[in-house]
């Protein structure tokens, strides 16, 4: 059986100018990167109304078996194209952390991929490197300020800004910098975040234009003075240099799917520690240039999709007209108690046992009062009996449900799903209902998400979290939305509790500020901003042949 990489490398991509022409764009709107990818200037389509229908794809709680959310997103975009509709796909850029770690690539799979697959997964147009450079420029200016002792008087013990690197490296989580004598800087505790967890990434993804980008960069808080006054990137005169480094990165990247559907691949924040969606600028541009935009929200609906409704939509000035909730037979079997090694064996009873996880995500999605379609992402080993268990339960709950067989058949495998989604999106005239309102206290916003999206019975705030929320209000940040950092492996904050945990307490151990991005980050569980590599990382399989072709990319 051919691998995803085999299928992608066998494809003959359309010239990117032809793909752009489908969007009504000309060569003047592009800055090509070779023949199959390009940056799109921010002025492209700016004179058109933003009236495309936005379709948000999310999923049940992810498992090591993989749910194929990106694959369904791409396949649905291709299917809409096969139905003769003007459609585009908006997905995130892969981080080298997962690419080299457990997950591997993040461009879809089988016959539902965005291409050039290897380029997108490895360096692409350099956006993540630009974000890393902008982040570390601010880090260098922080230490330069401490070394010379000029400016706002930053307390080295209260510096919160770390460095960034787009590699999973647990050894860099905590370290001490500035050793080696007076000329080497001021010794202090420091560390690294992975680039996808950088606030600069979140800022880039939520900014509407270059002016908004620089304003958000200036608001980034790097620490406090000795009297606990916040110090920002603007106070250190860092925002101009950072904006300059991001000048190209803010422009959306245009590529295509295997079937030639236009695809914007731009930005890549993680949903367990950030907001987990593509950029606002790419989404707004796509909604001006097409009739249907299919975008994804990372990890389960409790993380990326909730944050899309409560953070991304207000920032972008748009909202979904329909939601696709992806479920798989094998993930439900795992939630139903089947071991990972046994998932290929038919087990309709285990599928039924795992359904409460899907039911909870469906309840959450329906709570936003936007039409929802459950998409059963079919894998080759799935049986009709197992699929029927899901279909029957969803129909009993009054939910629309369709099978997506896109890995094997591309857009053709999602035609029924595309017809259902388009009809629901076209018929939706209401407004999405967020889980909380801006005027609610931060504690109540956290409770609203914990109870509404996770199913928690209670929320407890550790003392550091209480103090941090009090400081947030004192510093004028109490009105911001909340971007809860939580494990993606469970609806709860305990990664070992699968399926649908009940009667649990969510514990907020601390809260950090992302003033530039425009949200508070409540920390739960043992969530880390710098992942580590597994015992056998995917990097072991990567290579390149004598002709320059990438090999071993998952």
C-alpha positions as a printed Julia matrix, in Angstrom:
554×3 Matrix{Float64}:
   0.0    0.0     0.0
   1.46   3.42   -0.93
   2.29   5.8     1.9
   1.01   9.35    2.2
   4.41  10.56    0.98
   4.28   8.2    -2.02
   0.86   9.53   -3.0
   1.92  13.15   -2.55
   5.16  12.78   -4.5
   3.37  11.02   -7.38
   1.04  14.0    -7.86
   1.58  16.6   -10.57
   0.67  19.95   -9.0
  -0.98  22.68  -11.02
   1.09  25.85  -11.5
   0.39  28.09   -8.52
  -0.64  30.91  -10.88
  -3.47  28.69  -12.16
  -4.56  27.9    -8.61
  -4.53  31.61   -7.8
  -6.59  32.33  -10.93
  -9.36  30.13   -9.49
  -9.53  32.67   -6.67
  -9.61  35.63   -9.03
  -6.0   36.52   -8.25
  -3.28  37.59  -10.66
   0.5   37.38  -10.62
   0.59  40.85   -9.09
  -1.16  39.45   -5.98
   1.5   36.8    -5.41
   5.09  36.38   -4.36
   5.85  32.89   -5.74
   8.08  30.39   -3.96
   8.86  28.23   -6.98
   6.05  26.91   -9.17
   3.8   25.28   -6.57
   3.53  27.68   -3.63
   3.31  31.41   -3.07
   2.78  34.15   -0.56
  -0.36  36.2    -1.17
  -0.15  39.94   -0.61
  -2.45  41.25    2.12
  -4.17  43.56   -0.37
  -5.51  40.6    -2.4
  -9.3   40.61   -2.39
  -9.47  43.47    0.08
 -12.13  45.22   -2.02
 -14.5   42.23   -1.9
 -17.13  41.45    0.76
 -16.24  38.79    3.32
 -19.35  36.71    2.69
 -18.02  33.18    2.11
 -19.53  30.46    4.3
 -17.08  29.32    6.98
 -17.11  25.62    7.85
 -15.25  24.62   11.02
 -13.89  21.06   11.3
 -13.0   19.64   14.71
 -12.97  16.2    16.31
 -13.56  14.0    19.31
 -10.85  13.58   21.94
  -7.73  12.51   20.03
  -6.05   9.17   20.55
  -2.77   7.62   19.39
  -4.84   5.93   16.66
  -5.33   9.29   14.93
  -8.65  10.83   13.94
  -7.75  12.39   10.57
  -9.2   15.83   11.2
  -6.93  17.49    8.64
  -7.59  14.69    6.19
 -11.36  15.27    6.46
 -10.85  19.03    6.18
  -8.93  18.61    2.93
 -11.26  15.93    1.58
 -14.31  18.09    2.29
 -12.74  21.02    0.46
 -12.06  18.74   -2.51
 -15.62  17.4    -2.43
 -17.09  20.9    -2.48
 -14.96  21.54   -5.55
 -16.27  18.39   -7.21
 -19.81  19.67   -6.59
 -18.91  22.76   -8.6
 -18.67  25.09   -5.64
 -15.98  27.75   -5.22
 -14.15  26.47   -2.15
 -10.83  26.8    -0.36
  -9.16  25.07    2.55
  -7.46  26.85    5.48
  -5.19  24.7     7.64
  -2.22  25.25    9.92
   1.47  24.92    9.16
   3.15  21.87   10.74
   5.64  22.31   13.56
   8.92  20.42   13.36
   8.28  19.22   16.92
   5.48  16.79   15.98
   6.98  16.13   12.53
  10.16  14.84   14.18
   8.34  13.34   17.17
   5.3   11.07   17.42
   2.7   12.53   15.09
   4.77  13.03   11.96
   3.5   15.3     9.19
   0.34  17.38    9.29
  -0.83  17.82    5.71
  -3.68  15.31    5.64
  -3.4   11.77    4.35
  -3.96   9.43    1.44
  -5.85  11.14   -1.37
  -6.85  14.09    0.83
  -3.63  16.05    1.27
  -2.26  19.51    0.71
   0.87  19.59   -1.43
   3.83  19.91   -1.78
   3.69  17.67    1.26
   7.41  17.49    2.08
   7.95  21.23    1.64
   5.0   22.13    3.87
   6.21  19.81    6.63
   9.87  20.89    6.38
  10.59  24.65    6.42
   7.89  25.58    3.86
   8.18  29.36    3.25
  10.1   30.0     6.45
   7.23  31.36    8.55
   8.08  29.38   11.67
  11.73  30.4    11.39
  10.66  34.05   11.16
   8.48  33.64   14.25
  11.38  31.99   16.07
  13.7   34.85   15.1
  11.21  37.52   16.17
  10.65  35.76   19.48
  14.38  35.43   20.17
  15.06  39.03   19.16
  12.8   40.07   22.01
  14.62  37.6    24.29
  17.97  39.13   23.34
  16.67  42.65   23.95
  15.4   41.6    27.38
  18.86  40.37   28.37
  20.52  43.38   26.78
  18.31  45.63   28.9
  19.32  43.7    32.03
  23.01  43.88   31.08
  23.11  47.65   30.59
  20.53  48.5    33.24
  18.74  51.09   31.11
  15.07  51.58   30.42
  12.13  50.48   32.55
  14.07  48.63   35.25
  13.06  45.02   34.61
  13.5   42.73   37.63
  15.58  39.72   36.46
  13.7   37.53   38.96
  10.38  38.4    37.35
  11.26  37.89   33.68
   8.59  35.64   32.16
   9.74  35.74   28.52
  11.65  32.64   27.42
  13.37  31.76   24.18
  11.86  29.67   21.37
  12.92  26.84   19.08
  10.86  24.79   16.62
  12.2   21.49   17.91
  11.02  19.25   20.74
  13.89  19.35   23.25
  13.1   18.62   26.89
  16.63  19.59   27.98
  15.84  23.22   27.16
  12.7   23.57   29.29
  14.57  25.08   32.23
  18.1   26.46   32.27
  20.28  29.31   33.5
  21.64  31.95   31.14
  24.28  34.66   31.53
  26.96  32.53   33.15
  30.65  33.12   32.5
  31.34  36.49   34.12
  30.14  40.07   33.95
  30.7   40.48   30.21
  28.41  37.51   29.44
  25.25  39.09   30.78
  23.1   38.81   33.91
  22.7   35.28   35.27
  19.04  34.29   35.58
  16.71  31.35   35.26
  15.34  30.93   31.76
  14.16  28.28   29.31
  12.72  27.55   25.87
   9.2   27.13   24.49
   8.53  25.38   21.22
   7.76  27.93   18.51
   4.15  26.79   18.15
   3.67  27.74   21.82
   5.26  31.18   21.42
   3.04  34.17   22.0
   4.53  35.59   18.8
   2.87  32.69   16.96
  -0.47  33.53   18.59
  -0.03  37.21   17.79
   0.7   36.5    14.12
  -2.32  34.2    13.88
  -4.77  36.67   15.43
  -3.57  39.91   13.79
  -5.73  41.31   10.97
  -2.98  43.31    9.24
   0.53  44.67    9.71
  -0.61  47.57   11.92
  -2.52  45.21   14.2
   0.48  42.87   14.23
   2.85  45.56   15.46
   0.36  46.84   18.04
  -0.08  43.33   19.44
   3.68  42.74   19.49
   4.14  45.93   21.47
   1.66  44.72   24.1
   3.53  41.47   24.82
   4.49  41.39   28.51
   8.01  40.13   29.22
   8.07  40.56   32.99
   7.76  43.14   35.75
   9.83  45.85   37.38
  10.91  45.7    41.01
   7.66  47.43   42.0
   5.68  44.91   39.88
   4.82  47.23   37.01
   4.42  45.21   33.78
   7.15  45.6    31.16
   6.2   45.13   27.52
   8.01  44.57   24.23
   7.01  48.13   23.38
   8.76  49.41   26.51
  11.94  47.75   25.21
  11.46  49.2    21.71
  11.36  45.66   20.33
   8.09  45.79   18.37
   9.52  47.45   15.25
  12.29  44.9    14.75
   9.93  42.02   15.47
   7.38  43.33   12.97
  10.12  43.68   10.36
  11.14  40.04   10.85
   7.49  39.01   10.43
   6.88  41.21    7.39
   6.74  38.26    4.99
   5.41  35.73    7.48
   2.11  37.57    7.96
   1.23  37.03    4.3
  -0.8   33.82    3.8
   0.75  30.86    1.98
  -1.19  29.55   -1.01
  -0.8   25.93   -2.11
  -3.29  23.31   -3.32
  -4.82  19.96   -2.49
  -4.12  16.81   -4.47
  -7.18  17.67   -6.58
  -6.07  21.24   -7.18
  -8.39  22.95   -4.69
  -6.86  26.21   -3.38
  -5.45  25.8     0.11
  -4.13  28.42    2.52
  -1.59  26.9     4.93
  -0.68  29.57    7.44
   0.2   29.75   11.13
   0.48  26.84   13.51
  -0.4   27.37   17.19
  -1.01  24.25   19.29
  -4.55  23.96   20.67
  -3.55  22.47   24.03
  -1.47  25.54   24.95
  -2.7   28.19   22.48
  -5.76  28.64   20.25
  -5.05  25.95   17.65
  -6.3   27.42   14.38
  -5.04  28.94   11.14
  -4.49  32.69   10.82
  -7.16  35.35   10.84
  -5.67  36.95    7.72
  -5.85  33.69    5.74
  -9.42  32.99    6.83
 -10.62  36.52    6.07
  -8.91  36.44    2.67
 -10.39  33.05    1.78
 -13.88  34.22    2.8
 -13.53  37.16    0.39
 -12.31  35.01   -2.49
 -14.55  31.92   -2.3
 -18.07  30.83   -1.4
 -17.03  28.12    1.1
 -14.0   28.03    3.38
 -13.18  24.81    5.23
 -10.92  25.35    8.22
  -9.87  23.17   11.14
  -9.47  23.63   14.88
  -6.75  21.58   16.49
  -7.17  18.55   18.76
 -10.65  17.89   20.17
 -13.65  20.2    20.07
 -13.08  21.02   23.75
  -9.82  22.76   22.86
  -9.41  24.2    19.36
 -13.07  24.58   18.41
 -14.08  26.18   21.72
 -11.23  28.65   21.33
 -12.26  29.29   17.73
 -15.71  30.42   18.84
 -14.61  32.32   21.95
 -11.27  33.83   20.85
 -10.64  33.56   17.11
 -14.1   34.52   15.85
 -14.24  37.81   17.8
 -10.67  38.65   16.76
 -11.35  37.89   13.1
 -14.84  39.31   12.8
 -16.26  36.07   11.39
 -18.09  32.98   12.64
 -18.76  29.45   11.33
 -21.97  28.72    9.45
 -21.58  24.98   10.05
 -19.47  22.61   12.16
 -18.12  19.19   11.16
 -17.32  16.93   14.11
 -14.95  14.13   13.09
 -15.17  10.72   14.76
 -13.53   7.4    13.98
 -14.42   3.82   14.76
 -10.99   3.04   16.13
 -10.84   6.07   18.43
 -14.24   5.21   19.89
 -13.08   1.63   20.43
 -10.09   2.94   22.34
 -12.34   5.18   24.43
 -14.5    2.08   24.91
 -11.65   0.19   26.55
  -9.89  -1.61   23.66
  -6.1   -1.67   23.75
  -4.27   0.22   21.02
  -2.81  -3.0    19.6
  -6.29  -4.54   19.21
  -8.08  -1.7    17.43
  -8.03  -3.43   14.03
 -10.26  -6.22   15.32
 -14.0   -5.61   14.77
 -15.77  -4.75   18.02
 -19.14  -3.0    17.68
 -19.75  -3.26   21.43
 -16.58  -1.3    22.19
 -17.64   1.35   19.68
 -20.89   1.72   21.6
 -18.99   1.91   24.89
 -16.89   4.78   23.52
 -19.82   6.8    22.19
 -20.19   9.0    25.32
 -17.04  10.87   24.26
 -18.59  11.74   20.91
 -21.88  12.58   22.59
 -20.21  15.11   24.89
 -18.43  16.85   22.01
 -21.69  16.9    20.08
 -23.48  18.51   23.04
 -20.74  21.13   23.25
 -20.87  21.85   19.52
 -24.65  22.15   19.54
 -24.39  24.56   22.46
 -22.86  27.16   20.15
 -26.14  27.04   18.18
 -24.5   26.43   14.8
 -25.53  23.47   12.59
 -23.42  20.36   13.27
 -22.64  17.36   11.06
 -20.91  14.3    12.48
 -18.4   12.94    9.95
 -17.35   9.32   10.43
 -13.84   9.23    9.0
 -13.64   5.74    7.55
 -10.48   3.64    7.8
  -9.91   0.53    5.69
 -10.38  -1.9     8.59
 -13.7   -0.39    9.75
 -16.72  -2.65    9.36
 -20.18  -1.59    8.25
 -21.58  -2.88   11.54
 -19.24  -0.66   13.56
 -20.08   2.39   11.46
 -23.78   1.68   11.82
 -23.42   1.8    15.63
 -22.23   5.41   15.35
 -24.75   6.39   12.68
 -27.71   4.95   14.59
 -26.77   6.7    17.83
 -26.25  10.06   16.13
 -29.56   9.79   14.29
 -31.28   8.91   17.57
 -29.88  12.14   18.99
 -31.19  14.07   15.97
 -27.73  14.83   14.58
 -26.82  14.86   10.9
 -24.22  12.18   10.18
 -22.27  11.19    7.06
 -19.37   8.86    6.28
 -16.18  10.41    4.89
 -14.01   7.93    2.98
 -11.49  10.53    1.87
  -8.17   8.8     2.59
  -8.96   6.2    -0.06
 -11.12   8.23   -2.45
 -10.31  11.92   -1.96
 -13.14  14.34   -2.63
 -15.34  11.62   -4.11
 -15.42   9.97   -0.69
 -17.0   13.05    0.91
 -19.62  14.11   -1.65
 -22.55  13.28    0.62
 -20.85  15.09    3.51
 -20.2   18.13    1.29
 -23.83  18.27    0.14
 -25.1   18.09    3.73
 -22.63  20.67    5.03
 -23.27  23.11    2.18
 -27.04  22.86    2.64
 -26.78  23.5     6.37
 -24.34  26.38    5.94
 -26.49  27.98    3.24
 -29.57  27.7     5.42
 -28.0   29.07    8.59
 -29.17  32.59    9.34
 -28.56  32.71   13.08
 -25.58  33.74   15.16
 -23.13  31.62   17.07
 -23.55  31.76   20.84
 -20.24  31.92   22.76
 -19.75  30.13   26.07
 -19.17  33.41   27.88
 -19.41  37.15   27.41
 -16.5   39.64   27.59
 -17.84  41.34   30.73
 -17.76  38.16   32.84
 -15.01  37.84   35.47
 -12.11  35.63   34.35
 -12.97  33.01   36.98
 -16.5   32.71   35.56
 -15.16  32.44   32.01
 -12.94  29.55   33.11
 -15.89  27.88   34.84
 -18.04  28.33   31.73
 -15.47  26.55   29.56
 -14.71  23.84   32.13
 -18.37  22.99   32.61
 -19.63  23.65   29.1
 -16.81  22.21   26.98
 -15.19  19.69   29.33
 -18.1   18.57   31.5
 -16.33  19.42   34.76
 -18.43  19.46   37.92
 -16.19  21.92   39.76
 -13.25  24.28   39.21
 -10.62  24.89   41.86
  -8.06  27.7    41.73
  -4.67  27.16   43.35
  -3.22  30.15   45.18
  -0.82  31.15   42.34
  -3.81  31.24   39.97
  -5.82  33.43   42.36
  -2.92  35.87   42.73
  -2.31  35.92   38.96
  -5.97  36.69   38.22
  -5.93  39.48   40.77
  -2.84  40.98   39.11
  -4.48  40.62   35.71
  -7.41  42.74   36.88
  -5.06  45.27   38.48
  -3.11  45.58   35.23
  -6.19  45.97   33.04
  -6.25  42.45   31.6
  -9.21  41.03   33.49
 -11.55  41.49   30.51
  -9.58  39.21   28.17
 -10.91  35.84   26.97
  -9.41  32.67   28.42
  -7.28  30.21   26.44
  -7.09  27.23   28.8
  -3.96  25.09   28.58
  -5.12  21.51   29.07
  -4.19  18.02   27.97
  -5.63  17.05   24.61
  -5.84  13.4    25.67
  -8.87  13.75   27.91
 -11.88  15.97   28.43
 -10.54  16.39   31.96
  -7.14  17.7    33.06
  -6.0   14.1    33.7
  -4.68  12.52   30.47
  -5.42   8.99   31.72
  -9.2    9.57   31.97
 -10.57   8.54   28.58
 -14.09   8.5    27.16
 -16.39  10.91   29.05
 -15.15  11.62   32.58
 -17.87  12.7    34.98
 -18.0   14.46   38.34
 -14.42  15.67   38.08
 -12.71  18.81   39.31
 -10.63  20.97   36.97
  -7.73  22.51   38.86
  -6.22  25.76   37.62
  -2.71  25.83   39.04
  -1.61  29.19   37.61
  -2.48  31.8    34.98
  -0.07  33.46   32.57
  -0.75  36.5    30.43
  -0.66  36.72   26.65
  -1.46  40.42   26.48
  -0.23  40.72   22.91
  -2.31  37.81   21.66
  -5.18  39.14   23.75
  -6.01  36.3    26.12
  -5.26  34.85   29.55
  -3.81  31.33   29.73
  -5.05  29.31   32.73
  -2.67  26.37   33.26
  -4.09  22.98   34.21
  -2.5   19.6    34.78
   1.11  19.08   33.75
   0.85  20.74   30.36
   4.25  21.66   28.91
   5.18  24.43   26.46
   8.26  22.53   25.28
   7.53  18.9    24.34
  10.06  16.1    24.44
  10.82  13.5    21.79
   9.56   9.91   22.22
  11.9    6.96   22.69
  11.74   6.29   18.95
  11.11   9.64   17.22
   9.84   9.95   13.66
  13.13  11.72   12.91
  14.77   8.27   12.75
  12.89   7.53    9.51
  13.57  10.8     7.69
  16.14  11.02    4.95
  16.86  12.22    1.43
  17.9   10.24   -1.65
  20.6   11.08   -4.21
  18.09  13.0    -6.34
  17.04  15.22   -3.44
  13.7   13.52   -2.72
  12.64  13.42    0.94
  12.09   9.89    2.26
  10.44   8.48    5.38
   8.13  11.41    6.11
   4.93  10.17    7.73
